[in-house]
Amino acid sequence: MIFYTIGVYNSSEHDFFDKIVNNGIELFCDIRQRRGVRGAKYAFVNSKRLQGHLLEMGVRYEHVFGLAPSKEIRKSQKDADLFNGELKYERTELGQVFRSEYKKNILDVFNFELFIENLEKNRVNRIAFFCVEEIPQACHRSIVTDKLEQLGYKIIHL
């Protein structure tokens, strides 16, 4: 089983979906709380449109809400970004408060054993975790894949 991470910022629609196809992604896990992006540039990853395109490609879509950061946790990162004078799409790493709160309130309560068991039962081998940030370390998906790497799984950042 191989886990991938994928973001959308600085990708064209064509490049984004090519990464999914070229890596044989079987299950696309959307781990955003709110599954929309403002503006036309990245409208192709708004939930309904994204799900439709993945369906046409034969890739299963799943919203893994249990791995989405809460509004309060997201606000802690927004505050850190403001303090650092960074925009969300320019960020290169997550703030310590976000990391700590995400681990304590999301990661530590998520049932990875059941998640992996369901993947094995359904014979899913290539799983992508999606959120918007281009750089994995600037996004909570890197915290998720760090945990999976600790469990012995291979991680590839697209």
Number of C-alpha atoms within 10 A of each C-alpha: 14 15 19 22 23 25 21 21 17 15 13 13 14 8 12 18 17 12 13 22 15 8 14 14 20 20 21 23 21 26 23 22 17 14 15 17 14 8 7 8 13 17 15 20 22 15 17 13 13 17 20 14 15 19 12 9 13 13 19 16 19 13 18 16 14 15 24 21 22 17 10 12 18 17 13 17 18 17 14 17 17 12 9 11 11 13 10 17 14 14 18 15 14 18 18 12 14 22 18 13 17 22 18 11 14 18 21 11 11 14 12 15 8 10 12 14 11 12 15 12 9 9 11 16 14 17 23 28 25 23 23 24 21 22 22 22 14 19 24 27 27 21 19 20 22 14 16 17 14 9 10 10 14 13 18 13 15 16
